[in-house]
Amino acid sequence: MRPFARTGAKAAILAVVGATALAACGSSPSGGNSVQLTPNGAFGKVPAAAPFGHAGTITVAEPPGATPTWIFPVTPGANGSVYTAYSFQAEMWRYLYMFPDGAQIQENKPMSLASDPVWSNGDKTVTVTMKNWKWSDGQPITAADAEFFVDLTKAAVKVSPADYSQYVPGVGIPDQVVSMSTPNSRTLVMNLNKAVNPTWFFENELAGITPLPAQAWARASANGPILDFTNPANALKIYNFLAAQSKSTGTYASNPLWQVVDGPYKLTSFNNTTGAYTMAPNTSYSGPHAPTMSTLQAVPFTSDTAEFNAIKSGSIDQGYLPFTDLPQVNSIESTYNVFGYPGFGFSYVTYNFKDTTGDFNNIIKQLYFRQAFAHLEDEQGYIKAFFHGAGGQDFGPVPQVPPSPYTPANAKTNPYPFSVSTAASILKAHGWTVNPGGTDVCSKPGTASNECGSGIPAGTKLAFNLIWNTSPAIIGQQITDLVDQAKKVGINITLKSDNFNHMIATYYDVAQPKNDNLWAMEDFGGFSIASYPTMNGIFNSTGTYDIGGYANPEADKLIAASTTSSNPAAVKAEAAYLTQQQPSLFQPSVDNIEVWKKTISGPPASFESLTQYQLSPEFWYFTK
Amino acid sequence: MTNIASPVLSPLGGARAPEGGEAGPIQSGWRLAMREFTSNRLAVLGSAILVFFLVFCFIGPIFYHGQTVNTNLQATNLPPGAGHLLGTTSEGFDELALLMRGGQASLEVAFLAAVFGIVLGSIWGAVAGLVGGVVDSVMMRIVDVFLSIPILFVVLIIAVRYGPSVLSLGLIIGGYYWLVPARLVRGEVLTLRTRDFVSAARIAGVRPWRLIGRHLIPNAVGVMIVNVTFNVADAILLVAALGYLGFGLQYPTQDWGDMLSNGIGYMQDGYWWLVYPVGACIVLVVMACNLIGDALRDSFDVRLRRR
């Protein structure tokens, strides 16, 4: 569902600490066979590739609000979105390492620009070896081009930390990079300030590097000389020049800078008012692609309704199915293939561990209460009733779908299955007088196992507020059912509707501590997460995006291990612990539902990747 | 084109009617107004519609028991049928029962807002009109200032900040809907205060508040009643707009705007029962209030009476 995806994207941009996907996601359809997806969560299916017919012009839908506003791959937070990154920039400049592979959250090696990194010096030094890809001007893509990107990110964050959307002070690229060297044109050696978890650094940091054409871009003016970008002063001049060029949206298609690409496409026209653009194939593209690549034409829409009407009339080749129109899927299935799958991330109801109103902070600290609350969520019911079957269950920060090697065992089956009676039993067993339809009261204060818990005096009521985002509608539908089920066990929740931007600007303990007592719970959407799904930044007590102030020393320790230890299973252990602890109420993942004409074909993974916001038209062709 | 040959005035010959018109028994202004009102077919239709909806919303639930509070995920978006006469919503609520409950909330907010607005506005206008001078100017400029602020903007901010309920929404909307009545009542008072009975009351030592309560407001009540009906219609639309934007009443309370907002997403999916019935309810009630208001205005204003 597109609006929800946009919400997720905003959240991802909000949470650019190690947990975000923007740094690490990449497209990478590889083979000709369909990836085996977990049936849970998938909607429809992707047909096998048909024989190549011919190339042509493929029209794709551009959702409302997806107009690209930045072309230079060092993207400020204010200009970053999954659409700008993966449907626009990534067509022209490719990531060093491409994630995911179709809808599988793993590297797509044929699409990566470098071989897998090699670690040394106690995981403080990493060596990257470039493949033999070429720029569109015929020059080879060298290790210096990757180094160029890192140097420009250093310059960008000097101008403003907000000028590099993936920047986290002191963590990852560029702050942890002490020095770089290029012993030969294909080898980049990067020295870090301390040992890191190699998997984390590979998937979340190195994968975010976009090699840039230093031979054409390392200049401080349009006709200036090529500068030594390893000199920080020069790098700053170069960054300022390129950023200024990127602000000139009206010249995107005409500026010769942006015509030097390593991706499958070159921009040929761009309307900076509507967002419409066309791209022609890069005939020098070194990566895998269809026998003859088609021209790409992006068609903007001002509403989901308009986009769906275009699909019904058959006027676009590839688009999305707005979630509320899912019941009409039968009307387009004769013309279009339909496939839905959740994006990699999670949706959740955030608990505010600092809200002292009615001792909520002390109530929510109790693990038994969070577990009881989790029992009130009917994920299967939500998927059937509200998602029309197009979604997957999610019980922790690392979702069940799309499948990830880091999904812990306790997140594969619901550890807290829907059961109102179980929730009531848990509350009774911990000293609460349960009043179904009324309001529960703590009748046994104290810290014993059969008492309410520390800081909860006798007479405390289970009554608090929940602020919810009105868009998309499925948030309100899930919340309505949750409140109804809670009422059955005497948990009295007062609802208040709001919108995403106001919520993250207001109900956010880290940024707005003065509002700590204004909210007990909120549901603004969720996060897109990186392929290496550490919750660093989201659920560690010092996290910038620890919105509800969750603080747990054990969680802190496990999260730190995910980024610094050499244990490849560290992030899985972290996810298992957080799934058990329920620092928030994790909600089911809704599908991104994509459609494409039956006259268009290609490797199945190239269509499955659409659900992860990846656009890969270089693989597509007309069958007849 | 006027036919100048046609007689414009009735000749006094023939029937021997007294000069000045037909004589008859003296009737009170209220009775004349009521007679005028009941002779207006649209007014009667509007009244009938409004009474129907009052009965539907407030008495209907006694006879029709549908689920409007407990969700039912096994029965979402069901079409109209035997178990659910108007189908079910996306949460499994009974649409017909929800129309009744939603109508209760919408009408309660609307009437509360209208009454609160008219009381506040009448007092404000009467004081301004009676006192006059600088006080009048200051009070009316305050009205002008408030009128320049878009109400939806104000109500949205307050609703988001404090959370809406029937009482709070009624007071918030009413807190804006006193402006027009204040102007109208002031205008009435400006004409009334020069009348002999007002002068006589003043000479007799009647205090200002008593003058307002016993002499001025009762004589401006026609204007007030007319304004109430229009304010009810406007308030229903405003509540619907708030609900449509997602900032109306919160579950378990729902209003027609919430219902419309929830249903509109399924507009193209053939779930007509989520959109058209509630849309019709809003249109009919607003139309009824406006018909009644128009008729009342004609009834109370002697210049607009047909006879």
Interface residues (C-beta under 8 A of the other chain):
Chain A: T305 F308 T324 D325 P327 Q328 D378 G381 Y382 K384 A385 F386 N465 T470 S471 A473 G476 Q477 I479 T480 D481 V483 D484 Q485 T494 L495 K496 S497 D498 N499 H502
Chain B: V69 N70 T71 L73 Q74 T76 N77 S90 E91 G92 V160 G163 L245 G246 F247 Q250 Y251 P252 N262 G265 Y266 Q268 D269 G270 Y271
